[in-house]
Amino acid sequence: MCACLTEACGSCSPGIAETVIIKSELKDTNPRPAGQTDVGLQRRSHTAGMALARAWKQMSWFYYQYLLVTALYMLEPWERTVFNSMLVSIVGMALYTGYVFMPQHIMAILHYFEIVQ
């Protein structure tokens, strides 16, 4: 098959015909689903990268706002780390306590108001 897509037209040089055959063989060995091209894959990875960069930028902005509101920007890095670790541990303990004990308190309230027998 030559470049003009006919079997034997004779107008194309042998090099072009071989190149077309090699390219067609490569296409057959790497089939893709319909509509999925290299450009589509690049766009998806580029879009995913942009979404990740946008999410990172948004989280950085929230962290910067947290530093400004709590005045943690004035502390040394090690002091900020100690403060943040204490804050995370206190919030974690509060969430765990709520998870463990809130169902009991809610059931007691529901029994008190005779919603649940």
MOPAC internal coordinates of N, CA, C and O (Angstrom, degrees):
PM7 1SCF
backbone

  N    0.0000 0     0.00 0     0.00 0    0    0    0
  C    1.4460 1     0.00 0     0.00 0    1    0    0
  C    1.5197 1   107.39 1     0.00 0    2    1    0
  O    1.2310 1   120.00 1   -45.86 1    3    2    1
  N    1.3078 1   117.61 1   134.14 1    3    2    1
  C    1.4601 1   120.59 1  -178.90 1    5    3    2
  C    1.5232 1   109.77 1  -105.50 1    6    5    3
  O    1.2310 1   120.85 1     4.26 1    7    6    5
  N    1.3288 1   115.98 1  -175.74 1    7    6    5
  C    1.4572 1   121.41 1  -174.55 1    9    7    6
  C    1.5219 1   112.55 1   -65.15 1   10    9    7
  O    1.2310 1   119.99 1   153.62 1   11   10    9
  N    1.3221 1   117.62 1   -26.38 1   11   10    9
  C    1.4653 1   118.85 1   179.41 1   13   11   10
  C    1.5254 1   111.40 1   -84.42 1   14   13   11
  O    1.2310 1   120.34 1  -170.70 1   15   14   13
  N    1.3322 1   116.96 1     9.30 1   15   14   13
  C    1.4644 1   125.43 1   174.24 1   17   15   14
  C    1.5265 1   113.71 1    65.87 1   18   17   15
  O    1.2310 1   120.35 1  -155.52 1   19   18   17
  N    1.3041 1   116.94 1    24.48 1   19   18   17
  C    1.4573 1   119.69 1   170.94 1   21   19   18
  C    1.5127 1   107.66 1  -111.11 1   22   21   19
  O    1.2310 1   120.24 1   -23.00 1   23   22   21
  N    1.2991 1   117.15 1   157.00 1   23   22   21
  C    1.4581 1   120.85 1  -175.69 1   25   23   22
  C    1.5240 1   112.67 1   -64.35 1   26   25   23
  O    1.2310 1   119.58 1   131.35 1   27   26   25
  N    1.2793 1   118.40 1   -48.65 1   27   26   25
  C    1.4627 1   120.34 1  -175.41 1   29   27   26
  C    1.5174 1   109.62 1  -148.28 1   30   29   27
  O    1.2310 1   120.80 1   -99.69 1   31   30   29
  N    1.3153 1   116.07 1    80.31 1   31   30   29
  C    1.4578 1   117.28 1   178.93 1   33   31   30
  C    1.5210 1   110.64 1   -89.28 1   34   33   31
  O    1.2310 1   119.64 1   153.14 1   35   34   33
  N    1.3074 1   118.29 1   -26.86 1   35   34   33
  C    1.4528 1   122.21 1   177.11 1   37   35   34
  C    1.5101 1   113.72 1    83.27 1   38   37   35
  O    1.2310 1   119.60 1   172.22 1   39   38   37
  N    1.3462 1   118.38 1    -7.78 1   39   38   37
  C    1.4622 1   119.20 1  -178.01 1   41   39   38
  C    1.5226 1   112.06 1   -85.51 1   42   41   39
  O    1.2310 1   120.01 1   157.49 1   43   42   41
  N    1.3180 1   117.59 1   -22.51 1   43   42   41
  C    1.4663 1   120.63 1  -177.96 1   45   43   42
  C    1.5138 1   110.15 1   -89.98 1   46   45   43
  O    1.2310 1   121.52 1   -27.46 1   47   46   45
  N    1.2973 1   114.70 1   152.54 1   47   46   45
  C    1.4631 1   118.74 1   177.46 1   49   47   46
  C    1.5206 1   109.29 1   -76.36 1   50   49   47
  O    1.2310 1   119.49 1   -20.82 1   51   50   49
  N    1.3323 1   118.59 1   159.18 1   51   50   49
  C    1.4669 1   121.26 1  -178.94 1   53   51   50
  C    1.5286 1   112.60 1   -62.22 1   54   53   51
  O    1.2310 1   119.93 1   147.97 1   55   54   53
  N    1.3367 1   117.74 1   -32.03 1   55   54   53
  C    1.4670 1   120.64 1  -179.41 1   57   55   54
  C    1.5140 1   112.24 1   -64.19 1   58   57   55
  O    1.2310 1   120.72 1   139.67 1   59   58   57
  N    1.3226 1   116.22 1   -40.33 1   59   58   57
  C    1.4604 1   120.05 1   179.51 1   61   59   58
  C    1.5185 1   110.17 1   -67.82 1   62   61   59
  O    1.2310 1   120.55 1   138.12 1   63   62   61
  N    1.3079 1   116.56 1   -41.88 1   63   62   61
  C    1.4678 1   119.78 1   179.94 1   65   63   62
  C    1.5215 1   110.46 1   -62.74 1   66   65   63
  O    1.2310 1   119.61 1   139.06 1   67   66   65
  N    1.3254 1   118.34 1   -40.94 1   67   66   65
  C    1.4708 1   121.07 1   178.57 1   69   67   66
  C    1.5175 1   110.86 1   -65.74 1   70   69   67
  O    1.2310 1   120.11 1   140.81 1   71   70   69
  N    1.3358 1   117.39 1   -39.19 1   71   70   69
  C    1.4589 1   120.72 1   179.37 1   73   71   70
  C    1.5190 1   110.66 1   -63.42 1   74   73   71
  O    1.2310 1   119.99 1   137.76 1   75   74   73
  N    1.3061 1   117.63 1   -42.24 1   75   74   73
  C    1.4518 1   121.24 1   179.66 1   77   75   74
  C    1.5174 1   109.91 1   -64.61 1   78   77   75
  O    1.2310 1   119.59 1   139.64 1   79   78   77
  N    1.3135 1   118.39 1   -40.36 1   79   78   77
  C    1.4519 1   121.77 1   179.10 1   81   79   78
  C    1.5299 1   110.16 1   -65.36 1   82   81   79
  O    1.2310 1   120.06 1   136.75 1   83   82   81
  N    1.3203 1   117.48 1   -43.25 1   83   82   81
  C    1.4646 1   120.63 1   179.74 1   85   83   82
  C    1.5191 1   110.37 1   -63.80 1   86   85   83
  O    1.2310 1   119.75 1   137.60 1   87   86   85
  N    1.3315 1   118.08 1   -42.40 1   87   86   85
  C    1.4595 1   120.69 1   179.05 1   89   87   86
  C    1.5179 1   111.23 1   -64.79 1   90   89   87
  O    1.2310 1   120.38 1   140.58 1   91   90   89
  N    1.3326 1   116.88 1   -39.42 1   91   90   89
  C    1.4600 1   118.45 1   179.19 1   93   91   90
  C    1.5242 1   110.91 1   -68.16 1   94   93   91
  O    1.2310 1   119.70 1   145.79 1   95   94   93
  N    1.3373 1   118.17 1   -34.21 1   95   94   93
  C    1.4597 1   120.79 1   176.66 1   97   95   94
  C    1.5158 1   110.65 1   -66.85 1   98   97   95
  O    1.2310 1   119.70 1   141.81 1   99   98   97
  N    1.3265 1   118.18 1   -38.19 1   99   98   97
  C    1.4612 1   120.96 1   178.29 1  101   99   98
  C    1.5265 1   110.88 1   -65.28 1  102  101   99
  O    1.2310 1   120.40 1   141.13 1  103  102  101
  N    1.3043 1   116.83 1   -38.87 1  103  102  101
  C    1.4607 1   119.65 1   179.09 1  105  103  102
  C    1.5209 1   111.00 1   -64.86 1  106  105  103
  O    1.2310 1   120.31 1   143.70 1  107  106  105
  N    1.3136 1   117.02 1   -36.30 1  107  106  105
  C    1.4609 1   120.21 1  -179.26 1  109  107  106
  C    1.5259 1   111.96 1   -70.93 1  110  109  107
  O    1.2310 1   119.74 1   148.62 1  111  110  109
  N    1.3326 1   118.10 1   -31.38 1  111  110  109
  C    1.4596 1   120.28 1  -177.86 1  113  111  110
  C    1.5202 1   112.34 1   -79.88 1  114  113  111
  O    1.2310 1   119.10 1   162.85 1  115  114  113
  N    1.3210 1   119.33 1   -17.15 1  115  114  113
  C    1.4611 1   122.21 1  -178.45 1  117  115  114
  C    1.5279 1   109.62 1  -125.93 1  118  117  115
  O    1.2310 1   120.31 1  -108.39 1  119  118  117
  N    1.3358 1   117.01 1    71.61 1  119  118  117
  C    1.4637 1   118.06 1  -178.61 1  121  119  118
  C    1.5265 1   110.56 1   -73.63 1  122  121  119
  O    1.2310 1   121.11 1   -35.03 1  123  122  121
  N    1.3061 1   115.48 1   144.97 1  123  122  121
  C    1.4609 1   121.55 1   176.90 1  125  123  122
  C    1.5193 1   108.85 1  -120.15 1  126  125  123
  O    1.2310 1   120.57 1   -25.39 1  127  126  125
  N    1.3180 1   116.52 1   154.61 1  127  126  125
  C    1.4606 1   118.65 1   174.44 1  129  127  126
  C    1.5311 1   110.32 1   -62.59 1  130  129  127
  O    1.2310 1   121.11 1   -19.21 1  131  130  129
  N    1.2954 1   115.47 1   160.79 1  131  130  129
  C    1.4580 1   119.96 1  -177.66 1  133  131  130
  C    1.5275 1   110.17 1   -60.69 1  134  133  131
  O    1.2310 1   120.70 1   -47.10 1  135  134  133
  N    1.3216 1   116.26 1   132.90 1  135  134  133
  C    1.4560 1   121.83 1   177.52 1  137  135  134
  C    1.5083 1   114.67 1    83.11 1  138  137  135
  O    1.2310 1   119.10 1   179.45 1  139  138  137
  N    1.3018 1   119.33 1    -0.55 1  139  138  137
  C    1.4542 1   121.05 1  -178.22 1  141  139  138
  C    1.5179 1   108.60 1  -104.38 1  142  141  139
  O    1.2310 1   120.87 1   -71.42 1  143  142  141
  N    1.3139 1   115.94 1   108.58 1  143  142  141
  C    1.4490 1   121.71 1  -179.88 1  145  143  142
  C    1.5132 1   109.00 1  -118.38 1  146  145  143
  O    1.2310 1   121.20 1    -4.84 1  147  146  145
  N    1.3280 1   115.31 1   175.16 1  147  146  145
  C    1.4631 1   118.77 1   177.30 1  149  147  146
  C    1.5193 1   111.13 1   -62.18 1  150  149  147
  O    1.2310 1   120.33 1   142.54 1  151  150  149
  N    1.3167 1   116.97 1   -37.46 1  151  150  149
  C    1.4595 1   120.64 1   179.06 1  153  151  150
  C    1.5200 1   110.02 1   -65.05 1  154  153  151
  O    1.2310 1   120.67 1   138.61 1  155  154  153
  N    1.3363 1   116.32 1   -41.39 1  155  154  153
  C    1.4616 1   119.62 1   178.06 1  157  155  154
  C    1.5130 1   112.31 1   -62.76 1  158  157  155
  O    1.2310 1   120.45 1   139.44 1  159  158  157
  N    1.3328 1   116.74 1   -40.56 1  159  158  157
  C    1.4605 1   120.08 1   177.97 1  161  159  158
  C    1.5157 1   110.84 1   -65.68 1  162  161  159
  O    1.2310 1   120.41 1   139.27 1  163  162  161
  N    1.3227 1   116.83 1   -40.73 1  163  162  161
  C    1.4646 1   120.05 1   179.02 1  165  163  162
  C    1.5119 1   110.56 1   -65.33 1  166  165  163
  O    1.2310 1   120.29 1   140.11 1  167  166  165
  N    1.3338 1   117.06 1   -39.89 1  167  166  165
  C    1.4624 1   119.35 1   179.23 1  169  167  166
  C    1.5122 1   110.99 1   -64.60 1  170  169  167
  O    1.2310 1   120.63 1   137.00 1  171  170  169
  N    1.3634 1   116.40 1   -43.00 1  171  170  169
  C    1.4588 1   118.66 1  -179.71 1  173  171  170
  C    1.5143 1   111.62 1   -63.51 1  174  173  171
  O    1.2310 1   120.11 1   137.36 1  175  174  173
  N    1.3258 1   117.39 1   -42.64 1  175  174  173
  C    1.4614 1   119.14 1   179.68 1  177  175  174
  C    1.5163 1   110.52 1   -69.31 1  178  177  175
  O    1.2310 1   120.33 1   144.87 1  179  178  177
  N    1.3326 1   116.97 1   -35.13 1  179  178  177
  C    1.4577 1   120.38 1   177.72 1  181  179  178
  C    1.5237 1   110.21 1   -67.97 1  182  181  179
  O    1.2310 1   120.54 1   138.58 1  183  182  181
  N    1.3406 1   116.57 1   -41.42 1  183  182  181
  C    1.4583 1   120.73 1   178.56 1  185  183  182
  C    1.5194 1   110.52 1   -65.53 1  186  185  183
  O    1.2310 1   120.16 1   138.58 1  187  186  185
  N    1.3276 1   117.29 1   -41.42 1  187  186  185
  C    1.4636 1   120.32 1   177.68 1  189  187  186
  C    1.5188 1   110.47 1   -64.28 1  190  189  187
  O    1.2310 1   120.48 1   139.76 1  191  190  189
  N    1.3136 1   116.70 1   -40.24 1  191  190  189
  C    1.4628 1   120.00 1   177.57 1  193  191  190
  C    1.5134 1   111.50 1   -64.55 1  194  193  191
  O    1.2310 1   120.58 1   141.49 1  195  194  193
  N    1.3400 1   116.49 1   -38.51 1  195  194  193
  C    1.4573 1   119.76 1   178.37 1  197  195  194
  C    1.5195 1   110.76 1   -67.91 1  198  197  195
  O    1.2310 1   120.12 1   141.15 1  199  198  197
  N    1.3219 1   117.37 1   -38.85 1  199  198  197
  C    1.4621 1   120.74 1   178.79 1  201  199  198
  C    1.5230 1   110.22 1   -65.11 1  202  201  199
  O    1.2310 1   120.52 1   139.71 1  203  202  201
  N    1.3235 1   116.61 1   -40.29 1  203  202  201
  C    1.4602 1   120.26 1   177.77 1  205  203  202
  C    1.5229 1   110.86 1   -65.87 1  206  205  203
  O    1.2310 1   120.36 1   138.21 1  207  206  205
  N    1.3156 1   116.93 1   -41.79 1  207  206  205
  C    1.4657 1   120.49 1   178.49 1  209  207  206
  C    1.5212 1   110.84 1   -64.92 1  210  209  207
  O    1.2310 1   120.60 1   140.17 1  211  210  209
  N    1.3376 1   116.45 1   -39.83 1  211  210  209
  C    1.4603 1   120.01 1   178.87 1  213  211  210
  C    1.5263 1   110.66 1   -65.93 1  214  213  211
  O    1.2310 1   120.01 1   139.05 1  215  214  213
  N    1.3404 1   117.59 1   -40.95 1  215  214  213
  C    1.4658 1   121.16 1   178.13 1  217  215  214
  C    1.5256 1   110.52 1   -64.90 1  218  217  215
  O    1.2310 1   120.35 1   139.36 1  219  218  217
  N    1.3355 1   116.93 1   -40.64 1  219  218  217
  C    1.4626 1   120.66 1   178.58 1  221  219  218
  C    1.5282 1   110.28 1   -63.88 1  222  221  219
  O    1.2310 1   120.41 1   138.34 1  223  222  221
  N    1.3255 1   116.83 1   -41.66 1  223  222  221
  C    1.4571 1   120.87 1   179.28 1  225  223  222
  C    1.5235 1   110.77 1   -64.26 1  226  225  223
  O    1.2310 1   120.26 1   138.94 1  227  226  225
  N    1.3339 1   117.11 1   -41.06 1  227  226  225
  C    1.4598 1   121.39 1   178.66 1  229  227  226
  C    1.5338 1   110.93 1   -64.49 1  230  229  227
  O    1.2310 1   120.12 1   136.53 1  231  230  229
  N    1.3375 1   117.37 1   -43.47 1  231  230  229
  C    1.4660 1   120.25 1   178.24 1  233  231  230
  C    1.5253 1   111.37 1   -65.31 1  234  233  231
  O    1.2310 1   120.46 1   142.25 1  235  234  233
  N    1.3158 1   116.72 1   -37.75 1  235  234  233
  C    1.4620 1   120.01 1   176.53 1  237  235  234
  C    1.5194 1   110.80 1   -62.76 1  238  237  235
  O    1.2310 1   120.73 1   139.92 1  239  238  237
  N    1.3319 1   116.20 1   -40.08 1  239  238  237
  C    1.4559 1   120.28 1   178.71 1  241  239  238
  C    1.5275 1   110.71 1   -64.86 1  242  241  239
  O    1.2310 1   119.89 1   137.45 1  243  242  241
  N    1.3499 1   117.81 1   -42.55 1  243  242  241
  C    1.4641 1   121.08 1   177.20 1  245  243  242
  C    1.5293 1   111.14 1   -62.35 1  246  245  243
  O    1.2310 1   120.25 1   138.43 1  247  246  245
  N    1.3286 1   117.13 1   -41.57 1  247  246  245
  C    1.4580 1   120.11 1   179.18 1  249  247  246
  C    1.5252 1   110.53 1   -64.96 1  250  249  247
  O    1.2310 1   120.49 1   139.74 1  251  250  249
  N    1.3257 1   116.66 1   -40.26 1  251  250  249
  C    1.4598 1   120.15 1   177.86 1  253  251  250
  C    1.5303 1   110.20 1   -63.33 1  254  253  251
  O    1.2310 1   119.71 1   138.31 1  255  254  253
  N    1.3289 1   118.16 1   -41.69 1  255  254  253
  C    1.4593 1   121.14 1   176.49 1  257  255  254
  C    1.5271 1   111.20 1   -62.53 1  258  257  255
  O    1.2310 1   120.48 1   140.09 1  259  258  257
  N    1.3310 1   116.69 1   -39.91 1  259  258  257
  C    1.4705 1   121.90 1   177.03 1  261  259  258
  C    1.5276 1   109.92 1   -60.78 1  262  261  259
  O    1.2310 1   120.45 1   136.28 1  263  262  261
  N    1.3341 1   116.74 1   -43.72 1  263  262  261
  C    1.4566 1   120.15 1   178.81 1  265  263  262
  C    1.5198 1   111.40 1   -63.50 1  266  265  263
  O    1.2310 1   119.80 1   140.53 1  267  266  265
  N    1.3183 1   117.98 1   -39.47 1  267  266  265
  C    1.4553 1   120.99 1  -179.02 1  269  267  266
  C    1.5227 1   112.18 1   -71.54 1  270  269  267
  O    1.2310 1   120.19 1   136.06 1  271  270  269
  N    1.3303 1   117.24 1   -43.94 1  271  270  269
  C    1.4609 1   120.70 1  -177.08 1  273  271  270
  C    1.5214 1   111.12 1   -66.31 1  274  273  271
  O    1.2310 1   119.90 1   139.11 1  275  274  273
  N    1.3124 1   117.80 1   -40.89 1  275  274  273
  C    1.4658 1   121.34 1  -178.40 1  277  275  274
  C    1.5231 1   112.93 1   -89.48 1  278  277  275
  O    1.2310 1   120.07 1   179.17 1  279  278  277
  N    1.3216 1   117.47 1    -0.83 1  279  278  277
  C    1.4696 1   123.50 1  -179.77 1  281  279  278
  C    1.5286 1   112.26 1    61.61 1  282  281  279
  O    1.2310 1   120.84 1  -152.96 1  283  282  281
  N    1.3281 1   116.00 1    27.04 1  283  282  281
  C    1.4583 1   119.59 1   178.22 1  285  283  282
  C    1.5203 1   112.46 1   -76.05 1  286  285  283
  O    1.2310 1   119.80 1   166.27 1  287  286  285
  N    1.3291 1   117.98 1   -13.73 1  287  286  285
  C    1.4585 1   120.03 1   179.40 1  289  287  286
  C    1.5204 1   112.10 1   -64.54 1  290  289  287
  O    1.2310 1   120.32 1   162.16 1  291  290  289
  N    1.3399 1   116.99 1   -17.84 1  291  290  289
  C    1.4697 1   120.48 1  -179.76 1  293  291  290
  C    1.5293 1   112.39 1   -83.75 1  294  293  291
  O    1.2310 1   119.82 1   165.73 1  295  294  293
  N    1.3145 1   117.96 1   -14.27 1  295  294  293
  C    1.4592 1   121.06 1  -176.00 1  297  295  294
  C    1.5278 1   110.86 1   -83.60 1  298  297  295
  O    1.2310 1   121.89 1   -19.59 1  299  298  297
  N    1.3164 1   113.99 1   160.41 1  299  298  297
  C    1.4618 1   120.49 1   172.41 1  301  299  298
  C    1.5332 1   108.39 1   -70.21 1  302  301  299
  O    1.2310 1   119.80 1   -22.19 1  303  302  301
  N    1.3219 1   117.99 1   157.81 1  303  302  301
  C    1.4739 1   119.11 1  -179.96 1  305  303  302
  C    1.5234 1   113.70 1   -57.73 1  306  305  303
  O    1.2310 1   119.56 1   140.60 1  307  306  305
  N    1.3322 1   118.44 1   -39.40 1  307  306  305
  C    1.4625 1   119.36 1  -179.47 1  309  307  306
  C    1.5264 1   110.52 1   -69.96 1  310  309  307
  O    1.2310 1   119.36 1   146.32 1  311  310  309
  N    1.3317 1   118.83 1   -33.68 1  311  310  309
  C    1.4589 1   121.48 1   177.25 1  313  311  310
  C    1.5366 1   110.44 1   -68.33 1  314  313  311
  O    1.2310 1   121.17 1   140.94 1  315  314  313
  N    1.3195 1   115.37 1   -39.06 1  315  314  313
  C    1.4603 1   120.44 1   177.84 1  317  315  314
  C    1.5259 1   110.15 1   -63.69 1  318  317  315
  O    1.2310 1   120.46 1   140.66 1  319  318  317
  N    1.3261 1   116.73 1   -39.34 1  319  318  317
  C    1.4669 1   121.11 1   179.16 1  321  319  318
  C    1.5250 1   110.91 1   -65.24 1  322  321  319
  O    1.2310 1   120.40 1   137.34 1  323  322  321
  N    1.3312 1   116.83 1   -42.66 1  323  322  321
  C    1.4654 1   120.38 1   178.21 1  325  323  322
  C    1.5231 1   110.37 1   -63.20 1  326  325  323
  O    1.2310 1   120.37 1   134.32 1  327  326  325
  N    1.3272 1   116.90 1   -45.68 1  327  326  325
  C    1.4573 1   120.40 1   179.50 1  329  327  326
  C    1.5254 1   111.42 1   -61.67 1  330  329  327
  O    1.2310 1   120.42 1   133.24 1  331  330  329
  N    1.3287 1   116.80 1   -46.76 1  331  330  329
  C    1.4734 1   120.25 1  -179.12 1  333  331  330
  C    1.5218 1   111.85 1   -64.18 1  334  333  331
  O    1.2310 1   120.03 1   140.83 1  335  334  333
  N    1.3297 1   117.55 1   -39.17 1  335  334  333
  C    1.4649 1   119.49 1   179.50 1  337  335  334
  C    1.5245 1   111.20 1   -67.56 1  338  337  335
  O    1.2310 1   120.26 1   141.57 1  339  338  337
  N    1.3416 1   117.12 1   -38.43 1  339  338  337
  C    1.4675 1   119.57 1   175.97 1  341  339  338
  C    1.5260 1   110.86 1   -65.02 1  342  341  339
  O    1.2310 1   120.42 1   138.56 1  343  342  341
  N    1.3255 1   116.80 1   -41.44 1  343  342  341
  C    1.4557 1   120.54 1   179.64 1  345  343  342
  C    1.5309 1   111.02 1   -64.10 1  346  345  343
  O    1.2310 1   120.25 1   135.93 1  347  346  345
  N    1.3150 1   117.14 1   -44.07 1  347  346  345
  C    1.4640 1   120.46 1   179.41 1  349  347  346
  C    1.5234 1   110.98 1   -64.38 1  350  349  347
  O    1.2310 1   119.98 1   140.00 1  351  350  349
  N    1.3387 1   117.64 1   -40.00 1  351  350  349
  C    1.4671 1   119.36 1   179.77 1  353  351  350
  C    1.5240 1   111.57 1   -67.84 1  354  353  351
  O    1.2310 1   119.48 1   140.72 1  355  354  353
  N    1.3261 1   118.59 1   -39.28 1  355  354  353
  C    1.4685 1   121.05 1   178.45 1  357  355  354
  C    1.5224 1   110.65 1   -66.09 1  358  357  355
  O    1.2310 1   120.02 1   135.44 1  359  358  357
  N    1.3290 1   117.56 1   -44.56 1  359  358  357
  C    1.4630 1   120.66 1   178.47 1  361  359  358
  C    1.5252 1   110.02 1   -64.40 1  362  361  359
  O    1.2310 1   119.94 1   139.62 1  363  362  361
  N    1.3239 1   117.72 1   -40.38 1  363  362  361
  C    1.4616 1   121.00 1   178.09 1  365  363  362
  C    1.5163 1   112.13 1   -62.52 1  366  365  363
  O    1.2310 1   120.47 1   136.62 1  367  366  365
  N    1.3290 1   116.71 1   -43.38 1  367  366  365
  C    1.4683 1   119.35 1   178.21 1  369  367  366
  C    1.5167 1   111.35 1   -65.60 1  370  369  367
  O    1.2310 1   119.76 1   142.05 1  371  370  369
  N    1.3339 1   118.06 1   -37.95 1  371  370  369
  C    1.4652 1   120.89 1   178.57 1  373  371  370
  C    1.5282 1   110.59 1   -65.12 1  374  373  371
  O    1.2310 1   119.97 1   137.53 1  375  374  373
  N    1.3241 1   117.67 1   -42.47 1  375  374  373
  C    1.4626 1   120.62 1   178.52 1  377  375  374
  C    1.5228 1   111.44 1   -65.19 1  378  377  375
  O    1.2310 1   120.31 1   139.04 1  379  378  377
  N    1.3235 1   117.01 1   -40.96 1  379  378  377
  C    1.4637 1   120.29 1   178.68 1  381  379  378
  C    1.5222 1   110.76 1   -64.51 1  382  381  379
  O    1.2310 1   120.21 1   136.36 1  383  382  381
  N    1.3232 1   117.20 1   -43.64 1  383  382  381
  C    1.4595 1   121.32 1   179.65 1  385  383  382
  C    1.5252 1   110.35 1   -62.83 1  386  385  383
  O    1.2310 1   120.78 1   137.82 1  387  386  385
  N    1.3263 1   116.11 1   -42.18 1  387  386  385
  C    1.4625 1   119.23 1   177.39 1  389  387  386
  C    1.5135 1   111.82 1   -63.46 1  390  389  387
  O    1.2310 1   120.43 1   140.97 1  391  390  389
  N    1.3198 1   116.79 1   -39.03 1  391  390  389
  C    1.4646 1   120.98 1   179.70 1  393  391  390
  C    1.5260 1   111.41 1   -66.42 1  394  393  391
  O    1.2310 1   120.32 1   143.13 1  395  394  393
  N    1.3240 1   117.00 1   -36.87 1  395  394  393
  C    1.4640 1   120.66 1  -176.88 1  397  395  394
  C    1.5234 1   111.66 1   -80.12 1  398  397  395
  O    1.2310 1   119.73 1   136.00 1  399  398  397
  N    1.3321 1   118.13 1   -44.00 1  399  398  397
  C    1.4588 1   120.51 1  -169.63 1  401  399  398
  C    1.5232 1   114.78 1  -100.53 1  402  401  399
  O    1.2310 1   118.83 1   159.78 1  403  402  401
  N    1.3193 1   119.83 1   -20.22 1  403  402  401
  C    1.4663 1   120.40 1  -177.42 1  405  403  402
  C    1.5208 1   113.31 1   -62.44 1  406  405  403
  O    1.2310 1   118.31 1   139.83 1  407  406  405
  N    1.3381 1   120.83 1   -40.17 1  407  406  405
  C    1.4802 1   118.14 1   178.46 1  409  407  406
  C    1.5314 1   112.90 1   -58.68 1  410  409  407
  O    1.2310 1   120.14 1   142.54 1  411  410  409
  N    1.3294 1   117.34 1   -37.46 1  411  410  409
  C    1.4639 1   119.97 1   178.74 1  413  411  410
  C    1.5218 1   110.80 1   -65.42 1  414  413  411
  O    1.2310 1   120.50 1   136.61 1  415  414  413
  N    1.3320 1   116.65 1   -43.39 1  415  414  413
  C    1.4642 1   120.08 1  -179.46 1  417  415  414
  C    1.5249 1   111.26 1   -68.16 1  418  417  415
  O    1.2310 1   120.13 1   141.30 1  419  418  417
  N    1.3061 1   117.36 1   -38.70 1  419  418  417
  C    1.4601 1   120.12 1   178.67 1  421  419  418
  C    1.5252 1   110.27 1   -65.23 1  422  421  419
  O    1.2310 1   120.06 1   137.65 1  423  422  421
  N    1.3255 1   117.49 1   -42.35 1  423  422  421
  C    1.4678 1   119.79 1   177.37 1  425  423  422
  C    1.5307 1   111.06 1   -64.11 1  426  425  423
  O    1.2310 1   119.89 1   142.17 1  427  426  425
  N    1.3401 1   117.82 1   -37.83 1  427  426  425
  C    1.4684 1   120.01 1   177.67 1  429  427  426
  C    1.5221 1   110.65 1   -64.12 1  430  429  427
  O    1.2310 1   119.97 1   139.71 1  431  430  429
  N    1.3191 1   117.66 1   -40.29 1  431  430  429
  C    1.4636 1   121.11 1   178.78 1  433  431  430
  C    1.5300 1   110.04 1   -66.33 1  434  433  431
  O    1.2310 1   120.38 1   137.38 1  435  434  433
  N    1.3316 1   116.87 1   -42.62 1  435  434  433
  C    1.4596 1   119.76 1   179.86 1  437  435  434
  C    1.5272 1   111.57 1   -65.42 1  438  437  435
  O    1.2310 1   119.85 1   144.24 1  439  438  437
  N    1.3220 1   117.90 1   -35.76 1  439  438  437
  C    1.4632 1   120.70 1   175.87 1  441  439  438
  C    1.5275 1   110.67 1   -69.13 1  442  441  439
  O    1.2310 1   120.08 1   141.33 1  443  442  441
  N    1.3072 1   117.44 1   -38.67 1  443  442  441
  C    1.4584 1   121.70 1  -178.92 1  445  443  442
  C    1.5318 1   110.77 1   -62.41 1  446  445  443
  O    1.2310 1   120.40 1   136.51 1  447  446  445
  N    1.3208 1   116.85 1   -43.49 1  447  446  445
  C    1.4601 1   120.56 1   179.70 1  449  447  446
  C    1.5213 1   112.57 1   -86.60 1  450  449  447
  O    1.2310 1   120.43 1  -172.55 1  451  450  449
  N    1.3200 1   116.78 1     7.45 1  451  450  449
  C    1.4621 1   124.84 1   175.89 1  453  451  450
  C    1.5405 1   112.07 1    57.87 1  454  453  451
  O    1.2310 1   120.90 1  -145.03 1  455  454  453
  N    1.3077 1   115.88 1    34.97 1  455  454  453
  C    1.4532 1   120.56 1   175.11 1  457  455  454
  C    1.5280 1   108.39 1   -81.60 1  458  457  455
  O    1.2310 1   121.30 1   142.38 1  459  458  457
  N    1.3451 1   115.11 1   -37.62 1  459  458  457
  C    1.4534 1   121.87 1   177.59 1  461  459  458
  C    1.5171 1   106.94 1  -117.00 1  462  461  459
  O    1.2310 1   120.20 1   -46.33 1  463  462  461
  N    1.3099 1   117.23 1   133.67 1  463  462  461
  C    1.4656 1   120.59 1  -178.83 1  465  463  462
  C    1.4938 1   112.47 1   -89.20 1  466  465  463
  O    1.2310 1   120.10 1   180.00 1  467  466  465

